Amino acid sequence: MVQVLNQIKDPEDMKQLSEPELEQLCQEIREVLIQTTAANGGHLAPNLGIVELTLALHLVFRSPDDKIVWDVGHQSYVHKLLTGRYEDFHTLRTYQGMAGFPKRSESPHDIFNTGHSSTSISAALGLAFARDLKREDNAIVAVIGDGALTGGIALEALNHAGNENTDLIVVLNDNKKSIADNVGALSTYLTRMRTDPRYFRNKEEMEDVVKKIPSIGPQVFKILEKVKEGLKHLMVPGVLFEELGYSYLGPIDGHNLTELRAVLDNARQLKGPVLVHVLTKKGCGYEPAEQNPGLFHGVGPFDIKTGKVHKSEGPKTYTQVFSDTMMQLARQDERVLAITAAMPDGTGLAPFAQAFPARFYDVGIAEQHAVCMASALALEGLKPVVAVYSTFLQRAYDQVFHEVCLQKAPVILALDRAGIVGEDGETHHGVYDLSYLRHLPELILMAPKDENELQHMLYTAYKQEGPVAIRYPRGKGQGVPLDQVLQEIPIGQSEVLREGDDLLLLAIGSMVNPAMEAAKQLASQGIEATVVNARYVKPLDKDLIVEKAQALGKVLTVEENALEGGFGSAVIELLQEEAVDCQVRRIGIPDEFIQHGASPILLKDYGLTADNIASVAADFVGIKKALTKRGNLKLAPFMGNVKVAFRGEK
């Protein structure tokens, strides 16, 4: 039962609590975290591991005057509970409820919007410079995990901040994990720091021995104290950070509230950049999360007693089908390689890693490096597949352009979680990939209508001699039978699924099946639609689209992507170039960021449903064609849930 937490309306309220009450508060927070994520899903293990550290931060610093920046932000639930949001915490990650990441519009205590990894030190340094320029004296704290510290932007910021003389505190939350096991030299270095007791043991032994020397012992020890820095450089594990310009404090127990408060208070008194190294246990306080922190990093609803995740029966997910196809290709061709950026489980590559460890590369949270490395592998005759969430490939845009497309490197980009992804919100929806990829020369870009088509697309990509990107959605497939023999899909060839005389429904990827359902509804109203599964965004099936558009005169495009620069825009450009006499309307994501919420709710909100497609199509067919100058594009009236539509007119 909550007895202390419900009294905390502001972090300052904690400062009146006794030590037993603070211990009780930690326990209550863990109970609330477990109960809420069991119901709503969420990032449980990272938050269980940071309870005491979050309390210590708010006990030592005065938020929001002192600014605390949370890296990634999936470990900010405790921060939310301590900053006046307990009463609304049950709405976490639900539609129009509390966000699962820090959000400036949600609270003045949320200093910087986060969601992608490794940005906290950069943001904190900017805040520190702003403070100095405004002649203020508040503290600036960046809280970053050891996994996020592997990200390139974090290392760039760490290097820059160490070279400045501004006051900045970096708290390294070292739990030995990101989502999967951390990789790389920096991770190995941190492991050595956690486990190497030589400095501490040698220092204590030296004190004991020297002080026992008759008469001169204390004097000798004072002399040795003066050369402590030299000794430190020989044996202290934190010398890397000190060489970068930081005052290093740690490593310290991240679950000892008293020690944390003392060290953070010390850090606040120091001048210049300070790094506080805190050791925490991911999932601390809930045994299933401690035993399986990877599963409970980001978990769906689960049973609290058993820790078992509620799983609905049904078809394989797109991720599982991708995983199975990768295994099939790898067994057939030893040139097939798999690359992930710290997401072997989420991308479905964990089985590949077990079966083909020599051909699997987890580069850590380093998407830019992953894509660039893949290009070099491809240019050497290998077949690298980079599996990455759509939203995270945005971080490697320059590498896709410069290293892959410019060199025509046959890299396969497998973009999981494309489209609306649900409760993680604005930073995680993969609704921009068609727009930011389709204009790159040499790149083939496609999206499957179902899981069977996904496996054929992956095989098609494998057979190409240039770069290919495949985007596919989160979650379960359509439940269609999977062909046993993989087949190539001719490049740029679409698929006519239904013939009709009244309009052309041109859909891509996840919107093909809703378009087919819409066509059935339209048929019941006496409207016959031709439905085409475009398959390719680049190259488009020019001949078929032009032929059908000319014959039918009305084209409705449907995509789970931003309208600006997306699939519909590509169709309009094609029809305009070919001077086709037709009208065009588009359904897709409008020019706004999409909040968090269950995917079915959001899809309905933005008109990406069979019902809305049918409604827009029926309205479209009922409008008489207005003939104006050929190729002129005008905004059409707002219709239903469709945010933006265009009319292409003669």
N, C-alpha and C positions, 0 to 999 in steps of 0.2 A: 504494500500500500504506500502511495506517495504521501509523504508528510513534510518533507523539506523542499523538494523540487518545486512544488506548486507555490511556494513562498518567494521564489526567485523571479522577480519581474525585471531585474536589471543586474548586471554583473556585480555592481556595488553591494547588492544585498548579501552576497556570499561572504563579504569581508567581516560580517558580524557573527558568522557561524563559528562554533567551537570545533576542535579537531574531530570529536566523535560525530558531530553533525556533518562535517565535510565527508567523513567516511560513509555516513549514511546517504549523503547526496550522491556519491559515486555509485553506490549500490542501486539507488533508485533510478539513476540515469541509465544504467545498464539494463534494468528491467524494462524501462520504457522503450529503449532502443530495440530490444528483442521483441517485445509485444508489437511495436509499430511495424517493424520490417517483416515480421511473421505474417502480418495482415496485408501490407502494401508492397512488400518487396523493397529492395534497396541495398545500400552499401553497409552491411552490418559489421563485418570483421574489422575494417579500418577504424570505425568509430568506437568499437569496444576497446581497441588498443590505445586510444588517445584520450580516454576519459580524464585520467589524472593530469595529463599534460595540459589539456584544455582548461581545467580548473585552475591549475597553477598560472597559466597565462593570464587569465582574467582576475586572479587574486593579486598578481604583481603589477599588471598594467591596467590602465583606465580606458577601456574601450567605450566609445569610438574615438575619443581624443587621441589616445594611443592607437595606432592603426595595425591591426592584425590581418595579414593576407594569407589565405589558405590556398596552397597549391592544389590543382585539380579541383578540390572542393568537396570530393565525395566523403571526406572525413570531417565535415563541418556540422554534422547533426548535433553533436554535444554543444558546440558553439551556439547553435540555434536555440537549444533548450535553455541555455544560460542567459540568453539575451531577449527574454520576454516573449518567447514563442511556444511555450509549453502547451498552452490551451489549444493551439491550432496544430500541434505536432501530429495529431492523428490524421491530418489531411496530407501528410508528406507524400509527394510524388503523385497525388491524385489530380484529376482535372480541376483547374482553378483553385487548387490547394497550394500548400507550401512546396517550394521547389526543393529538389534534392541536392542543389549546389548553391553556393553563395550568390545572392542576387541583390544588387544595389537598390532596386525598387522595392524590395521586401523589408529591408531594415537598414538603419544608419550604421549598424554594426557590421554589415556586409560591405566591406570597403571596395572590393574589386570583383567583378563577375568572373567566375572561373568555370571550367568544365573540361578543357583540354589540359594536358599535363605540362609541368616544367616552367610555368610563367611567373611564379610568385616572386622570385628574386629580382627579376626585371621590373615587375610592378612595384615592389617595395623600394627598389633603388630610385625609381622615378618619384615615388612619394617622398623619399628622403631628400632628394634634390629640391622638390617643391617646398618642403618644409624649410630647408635652409634659405631658399630664395625669399620666402615670406618671413624669415627671421622668427620662426616658431621653435619650440623646444620639445615637442612630443616625440615619443618613441615610435619606431617603425619596426615591425616584426614580420618576417616571412617564415611560414611553416611549410617545410617541404619534406617529402619522403625520400628514402634512399633510392626507390625506383625512379621517381621523377627526376632525381639528380642526374640520371644518365641521359636525360634529354639535352640536345644541343643548346637550346636557348638557355637552359639552366646553367650550363657550363660557361657559356658566353657571359651571362650576367654575373656568375660567381667570380670570374676573372676580372670583369670590369669593376665590380664593387670592391674587390680586394685592393684595387689600385687607387681607390678614392679614399679620402680621409673623413667621409661623412659617417655619422653614427647610424648603424644599421645592425639589427640582430637577425641572424639566420638560425632558425631552429631546425635541425636535421632529425626528423622522426625516423629512426632506423629500426624497421621491423623485419628486415631481411627479405621483404617481399614487395612486389608491386601487385600485379594480378597473378602472374606466375612467378617462379623463382627469378630473382634478379640475375643479370648476366653482365660480363665485362670486367675490365681491370679495376674500375672504381668500386664495383661491388666486392671484388676480391680484397681490395684494400680495406674497405669498411669491415669486412669479416675479420681481417687480421687485427683491426683495431678493437673489435669486440672481444676477441679471444686471447690476445697476446698480453699476458700479465707481467712481462719482463720489467717494464719500467717501474711499475708500482711495487713489485716484489724487490727489485734491486734497490730502489730508493729507500724502502723501509729497512732492508738489511744493512745498507750503507750507514743510515742514521744510527742503528743499534751498535754496529761495530765501531764507528768513529767516536761516538759519544762515550764509549767505554775505555778509550785510551786514557791512561792516568795523566792527570794534570793538563795535558794539552788537547784533550778530546774536543771540548766545546769550541776552542779557538779554531781547530782544524775544520770543524764542521761549518763554522761561519765562513771560512775561506771557500770551502766547497760550495756553499750556497751561492757564492758570487759567480761560480762557473756553472751554475745549474742550467743555464741556457745552452751551454755547450753540451752538457750531458743529455739534456732534453732532445737536442737534435740527433743524438745518437740512438736514443731509445724510445722516445715518445711516438706513439702511432699517429698522432694528429699533426705531424710536422708538415704534411702536404698543405693543409689549410693555413698553417702559420706562414709557410713560404708564399702562399697566395695573398697574404696580407691580413689574415684574420687573427684575432685573439681566440684561441681554441679552448673551450671548456667541455670536458667530458672524457670518455663517455660516462653518462649517468643513468641511473635506474629510472625509466619513464613511468614507473608505477609507484614510486615513493614520493608522495605529495610534498612532504617536508623538504626533502633534498631538492626537488624540482623548484620549489619556491625560493630556496636559498641561492641556487645557481642562477636562476633567472633574475633575481634581484641583483646579484653580482654583475651579471651581463649588462643590466641597465646602467650600472655605474661606470662601466668601461667606455672609453672613447674609441671612435673608429668602428670598423666592421668587426663583429663578433660572431663566431659560430658555436652554437650550443648543440652538442651531440647527445641525443637522447635515445636510449634503447627501450623499445616497447615490444609487446607481444601482440601480434595481430589476432583478434578474436578473444582477447583476454576477458575471462569471466563467464564464458559460455562454451562448454566443452565441445559441442559439435563444431563450433567456429574455430576453436583452438586446434582441433584435430584436422580440420579441412578448411584452412583460411582462404584457399583459392576459390572454393565453391561459394563461401559466404562473403567473398569480396563484394560481389554484386549478385544478390540472390533474389529469386522470386519468392512468393508466399510459401511458408513452410510450417510444419508442425513443431511447436516449441519443445514438446517433450522428447520427440525422437530426433529432431533436426532434419527430418526428411522433407525434401522440397515437393510441393504439390505438383504433380505432372499429369496433364490431361493426355488421354490416349489419342492417337491420330496418326496422320502421315508423317514421314520424315521431314525434318526441317531442311531448308535450302542449304544451311551450313553442313548438315550431315551428308547430303547428296554431293556437295562440293568435296567434302572429305573423302567419301568413298571413291569418287572419280579420280581424285588425286592419287589415291592408293593404286587404283587400276593403271593409271598412266605410268606411275613410278615403277610398277612391276614389269611393265612392257619396255620401258626405256630408262636406262640408268642415267641419262642426261637430265631427267626431270628433277628439279630442286624446289624446295619450299622455303620461303622466307617470311618471318613474322616480326612485328615490332612489339614484343612483350605480350602477345595475345595468342598463344598456341591453343588454348582451350576455346576461347571465343570465336576464333576463325576456323575451328575444326581441324587444326593441324597437329594436335597432340598424338593421334594414332600414327600419322606420318613420321613424327619425330621418334616414336618408339620403334617403328619398323625400319626406318632409313636414317639413323642418327647422323651418318656421315654426309647426308644430303639435305639436312635440315639446319636452318640458321635462325636463331632468335637474337636479334640485334639490340634488344632492349627498347626503351621508348625513344626511338630514333628513326622515324619514318623517312626522313631525307636520306640518311645513310643507307637504309634498306633499299630504296629505289635506285640510288646511284650504284650501289654494289651489284644489284641485280643487272643493271645495264652492262657492267663489265663482264659479268658471268655470261650474259647472253652473247656478247660480242666475241667471246671465246668458244662459242659453239654449244653452250649448255642451254637448258630450257628452264629458266627460273620463273617461279610463280610467286608473286608478292601478294599475300592475303592480308587485307587491311580493311577496317571499317571505312565506309565512304567518307564520313566526316573527318577522319584522321588523315586520309590521303591529301586533304586540303593543305596539310603542313608540308607536303613534298611536291607541291605544284611545280616549282622551278626545276626539280629533278626530272619530273615527268616530261617537261618541255625540253630541257637542255640535254640531259644525259640519255633519255630514252628516245623521244620522238626525233630530235635533231639528228641522232646517229642511227635511226631506224633499227634500234636494238630490239630483238624479238622477246621482249619482256611481257609476261601476262600479269595484268593487274586484276585481282579478284576482289571486287568491292562488295563486301558484306554490309548488312544493315543499311541498304540504300532505301531512300524514301523516308516516310514517317516511322520513327522507331519507338515512340511511346513516352514513358515516364521520365526519362532523363532530360527531355526538353530541348531547348534551343540549340545548345552546343552539340547535341548528338544526332539530331535529325539529318539524314543523308539526302537532302533535297536539292543539292547544287551540283552534283557530279556531272550530269548531262551537260549542264551549262559551262562548267569550267574545263571540260575535256573535249567537247565536240569540235571546238575551233582549232585544235592542235593538229597540224599537218602530220600525215603518216599514221595516225592512230585510228584503229578500228574500234568502234564503240557499240556494244550490244547489250540487250537485256532480255531475259527469258520470260515467257508467259507462265511457265510452270517448272517444276523440278526436273522433269524429263528433258525439257529443252535446255535447262542449265547444263546437264552433263554433256549434251551434244555441243553446246557452245564452248565449254571448256576444252573439249576434244578439238573443235574447230580452231580455237586459239592456239592450241599446242601445235597444230599443223602449219601455222603461218610463219613467215620469215620476217615479220615486222611486229611492232607493238600492238597489243590488244587489251582492251579493258572490258570487263563484264561486270555489270552491276545487278545485284539481286537482293531481295528484301529479307528482313528479319522474320523468323518464325517458321511455322509449318508450311509445307507445300500444299498443292491442290489435291494430293492423294491420287494422282494419275499413275498408271503403270509405268515402270521404268524399263526402257528397252535394254536388252542384254548386250547388244552390239552398238558401240558408239559410232556415230556418223557425222560427217562434215556437213555443215549448213553453208550453202554457197554464199560467199561474201556479198552483202548488200541485197539479199533476196528476202522479201517479206512473204507472208502467208495469208491467203484469203480464206477466212473461216466461214464466211456467210455472204451470200449474194442478195442484193436488194436494189431497188430502183429509186429510192427517195433521197438517200444521203450516204456519205461515206463516214463511217466511224473508224478513225485511224488511231490505234492504241499501241502503247509500248509497255513491255514488262508487266508489272503487277496490275496494270489497268486493263489488260486484255480480257481477262475473265469478267470483270464488272461490265465491260463494254458488250460482251456477248450476252450477259444477263439483261442489259438494257435493251439490246436488240430484240430479245424475246418479248419484253414488255411492250416495245413499240409495235411489234407485229400484232399484238392483241388490240392495238388501237388502229390497225390498218396502215401502219407506216413500216415500210420494208427498208432496212439498213444493210448496206454492205459493211462487213466488219473485217478489218485487216490487222493482223498481228505484224507490226512493223519489223520486229526483231532487231533491226539495225537503226541506230540513230546516225551513225556515220560508217559507211556511206548509206544514204537513203536509197530505197528501191525506186529510183527516179521514173523508170518507164511505167511501172504499175501505178504509182501515185498520180502521175500526170494523166494517165489514161482514165482512171476512175474519177478523178476530180473533174476532168472535162466532161465525162459522161453524166455524172450525177449533179454537178454544179454546187453542191454543198458539202463541206468537209468539216468534221468536228474531231479535233485531236484531244487525246486524253493522256495525261502523264502524271506520275507521282514525283514531280520535280518542279523547280521554280519555273514559272512561265517565261521570265526574262532570260533569253538566250537558250531556252531548253528545246525539247523535241518539237513542240508546236511552232516555235520560232524558225526552226530548221525547215519545217514543211512550208511555212509562209514564204521563206526565202526561195525555196525551190520553185514554188508555183509562180512567184513573181518573176523569177529569172526566165521561166518558160512561158510567161505571158498567158497563163491559164485563166479562162473566164469562169470564176467560181467565187463562192463566199466561204470564208474560213472563220470558225470560232474555236476557242481553246479552253480546255478545263485543266487546271493544274494549281500549283502553289502560288499565291499572290506575292507581291513584293512586301513581305513582312516576316518577322521571325515567329516561329510556331512555338507556342507554349508547351509545357509538359502535360501529359494525360494519357489515358489508355488509347491505343492506336485506333480502335473502331470509332471512338468518340471524335477523335481528330479528323479521321477520314471523312466522317459525316459532316463535320464542321466546315470542311473545305470542299464539299461537293464531290468527293472522290468515291462515290457509291453508284451502284447500278440505278437506283431510283433517281438520283439527280442527273445522271447522264441521260437517262430516258426523258426526264422532264425538259432538260435543255435542248435535246434533239427534237422533241415534239414542237417546242416553241420555235426552234430554228426552221423547221420544215414549213411552219405556218406563216413565215415572214416572206413577203414577195421580194424578189431580187430587184434591187435598185441599181440601174446601170449608170455608172459614172466613168471617170477616166480609168483606163486599164491599169491594174497594179496598185491603185490607191488603197491604203489601209486605214481604216477608221476604227475608233473605239466603238464597240457595240454597247447597248444599254446593259445595266446590271441585271442579272437574271438569277433568281434563287440564291443558292449558296456559292455560285460562281463569282469569284472576286474580280476577274478580268477576262474579257473575251475580245477577239478581234474579228472584223469583217473584211475579207479581201474582195474587192468589187472590180468589175470591168469598167 
